[in-house]
Amino acid sequence: MSHIHLIAIGGSVMHNLALALHQAGHLVSGSDDQIFEPARTRLQAAGLLPEVEGWYPERIHSGIDFVILGMHAKAGNAELARAMESGIPVFSFPEYISSVYSGKRQVVVAGSHGKTTTTSMIMHILSSANRSFDYLVGAQLEGFTTMVRISDAPIAVIEGDEYLSSCLDLRPKFFHYRPDILIITGIAWDHFNVFPTQDSYEAAFAELIRRCDPGTTLIYACNDPILSRLVRENGDKLKCIGYGPAQHVDVGGVTHLASDGITTPLQVFGRHNLENAQAAIIACEQLDIPNRVSCKALGNFRGAAKRLECLWMSEAQTVYRDFAHAPSKLKASLEALRTRHAGEKILAVVELHSYSSLNEQFLPNYAKTANSSDRLIVYYDSKSLDIKGMKAPDPEGTQKAFGHTDSTICRDAAALSACLKREMEGYRVVIFAGSGNFGGLDLNEFQSVQTK
């Protein structure tokens, strides 16, 4: 067993990797300058939480076998510098995952939106079918204790992100994987700080397709014109299977999957989830799982954490938490809510947290994405901006970019809290959308406000 040090151990995937390595018997240490929940509690329970936050070169010593470097760590990181000076091997987490998953039958799920849910659906189906598999997924999933598993299983299901691997490895994460089955769920420009143009973003996916071995199965959203073009231009040596929404019927306002004359009610909703389900069904068919088995399994799939996750529901109000931080994700989630809650007033609370969403040049991509809501509150956190070294977007420019007829900008957590306490009770449906933590606010606090 090895002593492995994780720089940026608090990340959503990195802390799960730390837990998986610890469970496998490795000696694990780590560091980070910010560790939020649930990573803090989970690391603490395993005895892996750093005593103090920050980067300390003295943590790096000759007893460490290798370092795994998270994307949050910057090039000037003191611990990274010490490791490199000491000749200790340093791997990005996708590089490490690639090495331990080598030789397995890899199912890689890529795309601008729907990656996590599609990956989770495949995992859920495989688990229901009692198949042994490893996995790397970007959200917590019911029935799985961690978001990473490393074992001797013959299959690996991997959420393949296009973002950079690390500050030392500027390649997209998904370049490290060797898919036998590749799913691409759609392409919508994102990560402005890495891909400054639409063309540069598309080029990463084109290269992913070209890197596949001849005969690789490529499952792709054929209703996406950009993706369809990239497949035509680069996928001639692959087994290409296009997909749209899964076959379904609506019964009493509930969507049912339909297969072999059997219908199965779904607990998730929205056209985008029907598309995610179809991609998962096709992928599992390639793994010799019949469609009817996949459809039955998806009937008790409750969704991944923070993907249109219902935080609470009462007679007066239903509140959701969603990870939708990019324009295409936000639009799909709000359209799904509008369909499910037709005729009800919807409040969308959107946090601008990513490099792209906080960039004034990128903001126009949010035009009309929130129009399925009746009211829009846009929030950005000053501390997040400081960490990223970015200036706050102009409030008037932000409102203009979204083009919503009824919107408010909140520039600190206190203003957001006050706004929510004034306004939430006036809406039947509320969604908190974004990849941040809304200034550390306890969203459950607003449940008690509504019940007073």
Summary of the structure (lengths in Angstrom):
residues: 452
radius of gyration: 21.8
end to end distance: 54.6
largest distance: 65.0
contacts: 1534
relative contact order: 0.09
helix: 36%
strand: 22%
